[in-house]
Amino acid sequence: MPKTLTLRLSDEQVADVELIARIKNRSVSALIRLALDHYTDACRNDPDFQHRLDATWHAQQRATARLAGPQDGSGDD
């Protein structure tokens, strides 16, 4: 389901993205989504980002396990 986000952009960024969108015959939203897709792809192919992602994921897993506490399998909460 689509979500609405609010972005704070400088006047220059707004002017740039509006002009690019107009020239490319796209909406500003579509252009921003495309830019985000490109950035996400770049992160997927960045070894440093992937290393940091892995470390963050493992740290989150450990924190989740600590917060969940012991699991005795009894089903009692």
C-alpha positions as CSV (number, residue, x, y, z in Angstrom):
1,M,0.0,0.0,0.0
2,P,1.4,3.4,-0.9
3,K,2.5,5.7,1.9
4,T,2.7,9.5,1.9
5,L,5.9,11.1,3.0
6,T,6.8,14.7,3.5
7,L,10.2,15.8,2.2
8,R,12.0,19.0,3.1
9,L,13.9,20.2,0.0
10,S,15.8,23.4,-0.6
11,D,14.3,25.8,-3.1
12,E,17.1,24.8,-5.5
13,Q,16.3,21.1,-5.2
14,V,12.6,21.8,-5.8
15,A,13.4,23.9,-8.9
16,D,15.8,21.1,-10.2
17,V,13.4,18.2,-9.6
18,E,10.4,20.1,-11.1
19,L,12.4,21.0,-14.2
20,I,13.8,17.5,-14.7
21,A,10.3,16.1,-14.2
22,R,8.9,18.5,-16.8
23,I,11.6,17.7,-19.3
24,K,11.3,13.9,-18.7
25,N,7.5,14.2,-18.9
26,R,7.2,12.5,-15.5
27,S,5.6,13.6,-12.2
28,V,7.8,14.8,-9.4
29,S,6.7,11.8,-7.4
30,A,7.6,9.4,-10.1
31,L,11.0,11.0,-10.5
32,I,11.7,10.8,-6.8
33,R,10.6,7.2,-6.7
34,L,13.0,6.4,-9.7
35,A,15.9,8.2,-7.9
36,L,15.2,6.2,-4.8
37,D,15.1,3.0,-6.8
38,H,18.5,3.9,-8.3
39,Y,19.9,4.7,-4.9
40,T,18.6,1.4,-3.4
41,D,20.2,-0.5,-6.3
42,A,23.5,1.2,-5.6
43,C,23.3,0.2,-1.9
44,R,22.6,-3.4,-2.9
45,N,25.9,-3.3,-4.9
46,D,28.0,-1.5,-2.3
47,P,30.1,-3.9,-0.3
48,D,30.6,-1.4,2.6
49,F,26.8,-0.9,2.8
50,Q,26.2,-4.6,2.7
51,H,28.7,-5.2,5.5
52,R,27.1,-2.5,7.7
53,L,23.6,-3.9,6.9
54,D,24.7,-7.4,7.9
55,A,26.2,-6.1,11.2
56,T,23.0,-4.1,11.9
57,W,20.8,-7.1,11.2
58,H,22.8,-9.3,13.5
59,A,22.7,-6.7,16.3
60,Q,19.0,-6.3,15.9
61,Q,18.5,-10.1,16.0
62,R,20.5,-10.2,19.3
63,A,18.4,-7.3,20.8
64,T,15.2,-9.0,19.7
65,A,16.2,-12.2,21.4
66,R,17.1,-10.4,24.6
67,L,13.8,-8.5,24.7
68,A,11.8,-11.7,23.9
69,G,13.3,-13.3,27.0
70,P,13.5,-17.0,27.5
71,Q,11.2,-19.1,25.4
72,D,10.1,-22.2,27.3
73,G,7.6,-23.4,24.7
74,S,4.8,-23.6,27.2
75,G,2.6,-21.1,25.3
76,D,1.9,-19.2,28.6
77,D,2.4,-15.5,28.4
